[in-house]
């Protein structure tokens, strides 16, 4: 089967095989993987194909090549593979994950925000409310996303901020899903309630505001599943 595939798809297949072995623990982080001739023989492909596969995994951050020493496992986590799995997630799954992340972001923002942060959030809300008839909703989605990501940034948690940006595409999908008639779109009051809760410096109140914000969409989707 490998021999019948094109060179590019064959390299991708080999990369997936190596990635699977790393994920299964065959080669631990920091260890060296077999050299090209050994991998080529094991997988039944040419050394050139192995070389392309290794380059792919280097670009994904799973491997690093050390001149004169070989290829070493840099990480067991493949973001590309994770994104592929997330594409199978339902809209309900995406809203639930978004709620979990934004609840914690709001809690931390309530504890760590500055007066300048609050002014920035109010400015973003004002921009969000400006009608945009120049596109098919992309402008609104971008403005709404900017508001929610600003709260994540105000949380001061870099890992949380990077996680949200990693799934930005899915957050956009949840926002876009409320532009039709199937799901309720949180109004400006619901957005401002989050800002006011953050301003109160009460983390529990901020968390509750985000849960209330997400509840109509999640409840609607949950009823559809049931």
C-alpha positions in Angstrom: 0.0 0.0 0.0 2.8 2.4 0.8 4.5 1.7 -2.5 1.4 2.7 -4.4 1.0 6.1 -2.7 2.4 9.3 -4.1 5.7 10.5 -2.7 4.1 13.3 -0.7 1.3 11.2 0.7 3.8 8.4 1.4 6.0 10.8 3.4 2.9 11.8 5.4 2.0 8.2 6.0 5.6 7.5 7.3 5.4 10.6 9.5 2.1 9.3 11.0 3.7 6.0 11.7 6.7 7.6 13.5 4.3 9.9 15.3 2.2 6.9 16.5 5.3 5.1 17.8 6.3 8.3 19.7 2.8 8.6 21.2 2.9 4.9 22.1 6.1 5.4 24.1 8.4 3.4 21.7 10.8 6.4 21.8 10.7 8.6 24.8 11.2 12.3 24.8 14.9 13.1 24.6 15.8 9.7 23.0 17.2 9.2 19.5 15.0 7.5 16.9 16.6 4.9 14.6 18.7 6.2 11.8 17.3 6.7 8.2 18.4 3.3 6.8 16.9 1.4 9.7 13.6 3.3 9.5 13.5 2.9 5.7 13.9 -0.9 6.1 11.4 -1.1 8.9 8.8 0.9 7.0 9.6 -0.5 3.5 10.2 2.9 2.0 13.2 4.8 0.6 15.6 6.9 2.7 14.4 10.0 0.9 10.8 9.3 2.0 12.0 8.9 5.6 13.9 12.1 5.3 10.8 14.0 4.2 8.8 12.5 7.0 11.4 13.5 9.6 11.3 17.1 8.2 7.5 17.1 8.6 7.8 16.0 12.3 10.5 18.6 12.9 8.2 21.3 11.6 5.5 20.0 14.0 7.9 20.2 16.9 8.0 16.4 17.6 11.6 15.9 16.4 14.8 17.8 16.3 17.8 17.0 14.1 21.2 17.3 15.6 24.0 17.3 13.1 26.2 14.3 13.4 24.1 12.8 16.1 20.7 11.9 14.5 17.1 12.8 15.1 15.8 13.1 18.6 12.3 13.1 20.1 11.5 16.7 21.2 7.9 16.2 22.2 5.2 13.6 22.3 2.4 16.0 21.6 1.4 16.7 18.0 -0.8 19.8 17.6 -1.8 18.8 14.1 -3.1 15.5 15.2 -5.0 17.1 18.0 -6.6 19.6 15.6 -7.7 16.7 13.3 -9.4 15.0 16.3 -11.1 18.2 17.3 -12.6 18.5 13.9 -14.8 15.6 14.9 -16.1 17.4 18.0 -19.7 18.5 18.0 -20.7 22.1 18.4 -21.9 21.2 21.9 -18.5 19.9 22.7 -16.9 23.1 21.5 -19.2 25.3 23.5 -18.5 23.2 26.7 -14.8 23.5 26.2 -15.1 27.2 25.5 -17.2 27.7 28.7 -14.6 25.8 30.8 -11.7 28.0 29.5 -13.6 31.3 29.6 -14.9 30.7 33.1 -11.4 30.3 34.5 -10.2 33.3 32.4 -12.9 35.5 33.9 -12.1 34.3 37.4 -8.5 35.2 37.0 -9.3 38.5 35.2 -11.5 39.5 38.2 -8.4 39.1 40.4 -5.8 40.6 38.2 -7.3 43.3 36.0 -6.3 46.9 36.0 -8.4 50.0 35.3 -6.8 50.1 31.8 -7.9 46.5 31.2 -11.5 47.5 31.9 -11.3 50.5 29.6 -10.0 48.2 26.9 -12.9 45.7 27.4 -15.5 48.5 27.2 -13.8 49.8 24.0 -13.9 46.4 22.5 -17.6 46.1 23.4 -18.4 49.4 21.8 -16.6 48.3 18.6 -18.4 45.0 18.7 -21.8 46.8 18.7 -21.0 48.8 15.5 -23.0 47.3 12.6 -20.9 46.0 9.8 -22.7 45.6 6.5 -19.5 45.3 4.5 -19.1 41.5 4.9 -21.0 38.3 5.6 -20.5 38.4 9.3 -16.7 37.9 9.4 -16.2 41.3 10.8 -18.6 40.7 13.6 -17.0 37.4 14.4 -13.5 39.0 14.5 -14.8 41.8 16.9 -16.5 39.4 19.1 -13.5 37.1 19.2 -11.3 40.0 20.1 -13.4 40.8 23.1 -13.3 37.2 24.5 -9.6 36.8 23.8 -8.9 40.1 25.6 -10.5 38.6 28.8 -8.2 35.6 28.4 -5.2 37.9 28.1 -6.2 39.9 31.2 -6.2 36.6 33.1 -2.5 36.8 33.0 -2.2 33.0 32.4 0.0 32.4 29.4 -0.9 28.7 29.1 -4.6 29.6 29.2 -4.1 32.3 26.5 -2.1 30.0 24.2 -4.7 27.2 24.6 -7.5 29.5 23.6 -5.5 30.8 20.6 -4.8 27.2 19.6 -8.5 26.6 19.3 -9.3 30.0 17.8 -10.9 28.4 14.8 -13.4 26.5 17.0 -14.2 29.5 19.0 -15.0 31.3 15.7 -17.3 28.4 14.8 -19.2 28.8 18.1 -19.6 32.5 17.5 -20.7 32.0 13.9 -23.3 29.4 15.0 -25.2 32.1 16.8 -25.6 34.3 13.8 -28.4 32.2 12.3 -31.7 31.4 13.9 -30.8 28.0 15.4 -29.0 29.4 18.5 -29.6 32.5 20.6 -27.0 35.2 20.2 -25.9 36.7 23.6 -26.8 40.3 23.5 -24.7 43.3 24.6 -26.2 43.2 28.1 -24.9 39.6 28.5 -21.4 40.7 27.4 -21.4 43.8 29.6 -22.5 41.6 32.6 -19.2 39.7 32.2 -17.2 43.0 32.3 -19.1 44.3 35.3 -18.5 41.0 37.1 -14.8 41.2 36.4 -14.8 44.8 37.6 -16.3 43.7 40.9 -13.1 41.7 41.6 -15.3 38.8 42.7 -14.0 35.7 40.9 -17.1 33.7 41.7 -19.4 36.4 40.3 -17.2 36.6 37.1 -17.4 32.8 36.7 -21.2 32.9 37.1 -21.5 35.6 34.5 -19.7 33.5 31.9 -21.8 30.4 32.8 -25.0 32.5 32.4 -23.6 33.8 29.1 -23.1 30.3 27.8 -26.2 28.7 29.2 -28.7 29.5 26.4 -26.5 28.1 23.7 -25.5 25.0 25.6 -29.1 24.3 26.8 -30.4 24.6 23.2 -27.7 22.2 21.9 -28.3 19.8 24.8 -32.0 19.6 24.0 -31.2 18.9 20.4 -28.9 16.0 21.3 -31.6 14.6 23.7 
